[in-house]
């Protein structure tokens, strides 16, 4: 059976859980608690050498990177398609996935790290923090933890917000033309944008007045949230820890 | 017939030309001269709304983004495969493509922009430069042109060089395990890394002593360069303009 190493509030984990549930696939869920830094444990590093979630174990083949995992699921389990079967449609989906991965995800993530990982990182004592840093394999991730601890700069946060505005406007314009983000089919691009931005952009950035600026995006989000697989994927998420509440914007 | 809008020295264009030639596909090549800023002409913006190369026109369907185009070519013309047919192999290839697109391409490109577009941008008169900026649809691209004109900061260039070192070491380690970057098959990941970094990293960054540091990468590069399709793709490139010589490191 497929094993998914996941941390429920992680946006990348969510992307894969939604895809698995949409396809009606059975899978074993193994929680890797990022707030306890379990992703840096030596046992987990044997599964994912960079210490990140999610990782998918399909009969011993380990796949990582959520976008890559979701295309893999399409290749192996095409029965419930989340990628258009015609090549032009697949290309449109991949174009959007790349846009979301390269120009959306990191910018929302920076605000999330600033609010959530910042709290976790500042609660770690000196000495222990340096030891944790030694266990993080990717230099970029080490840099991100250190920045989260000291706080991201206003300039970087403002730049990230501008990029998010650019993205929501782009999606809004697209939804004026097609029912879903990559065309008239529901695809992995919808799951990607929903998980990284669409589901929480209004809560995380009330000052952007998304409902007024992007009514189509809000209607699309409601349509997403109403999907049984999406609802099931979100149900397991723990939003009780203070850092997570800050991240997701949930009051409790 | 497939039409490819291309600018020979552009690394993204090169990626697609190599894939087309490897597959033995006939295509019409339409040069879009970036040094004359033809990619921002209104006629071209009708084809590619963001004013970038390459763009592929397959019987009226326009596809852009070089990684997306190359997967599209796989979907439509699978006879000469450049993507493994088994899903695990395809996932490995996509993992590397994402790594190259997100963590290699931009960093080499920054040095290229610093050396090449910087020269072009500084040769444009005030007033005319601002007019050009108005014609650039993507905010990120406008920012990049402005930075190229004033010069990238030492800190950013140093950071980019560190990322390039990380990437060449990662590829070197992989080539100790497999014949090609994504496994034992030649794939789009090899074409991607070659076009964006492998073919010119030694010439562009002599101070990194790549030959000493990464002998496997150098042997792999020679194997790539010897492929008839790669040689044909490179033959058409104009390296006579001073800016381009600076970019590619060619003496003439």
HADDOCK unambig.tbl for C-alpha pairs under 7 A between the chains (distance, minus, plus):
assign (segid A and resid 65 and name CA) (segid B and resid 95 and name CA) 6.97 0.50 0.50
assign (segid A and resid 68 and name CA) (segid B and resid 91 and name CA) 5.86 0.50 0.50
assign (segid A and resid 68 and name CA) (segid B and resid 94 and name CA) 6.18 0.50 0.50
assign (segid A and resid 68 and name CA) (segid B and resid 95 and name CA) 6.22 0.50 0.50
assign (segid A and resid 72 and name CA) (segid B and resid 87 and name CA) 5.97 0.50 0.50
assign (segid A and resid 72 and name CA) (segid B and resid 91 and name CA) 5.99 0.50 0.50
assign (segid A and resid 75 and name CA) (segid B and resid 87 and name CA) 5.91 0.50 0.50
assign (segid A and resid 76 and name CA) (segid B and resid 87 and name CA) 6.57 0.50 0.50
assign (segid A and resid 87 and name CA) (segid B and resid 72 and name CA) 5.99 0.50 0.50
assign (segid A and resid 87 and name CA) (segid B and resid 75 and name CA) 5.91 0.50 0.50
assign (segid A and resid 87 and name CA) (segid B and resid 76 and name CA) 6.56 0.50 0.50
assign (segid A and resid 91 and name CA) (segid B and resid 68 and name CA) 5.86 0.50 0.50
assign (segid A and resid 91 and name CA) (segid B and resid 72 and name CA) 6.00 0.50 0.50
assign (segid A and resid 94 and name CA) (segid B and resid 68 and name CA) 6.18 0.50 0.50
assign (segid A and resid 95 and name CA) (segid B and resid 65 and name CA) 6.98 0.50 0.50
assign (segid A and resid 95 and name CA) (segid B and resid 68 and name CA) 6.23 0.50 0.50
assign (segid A and resid 102 and name CA) (segid B and resid 102 and name CA) 6.89 0.50 0.50
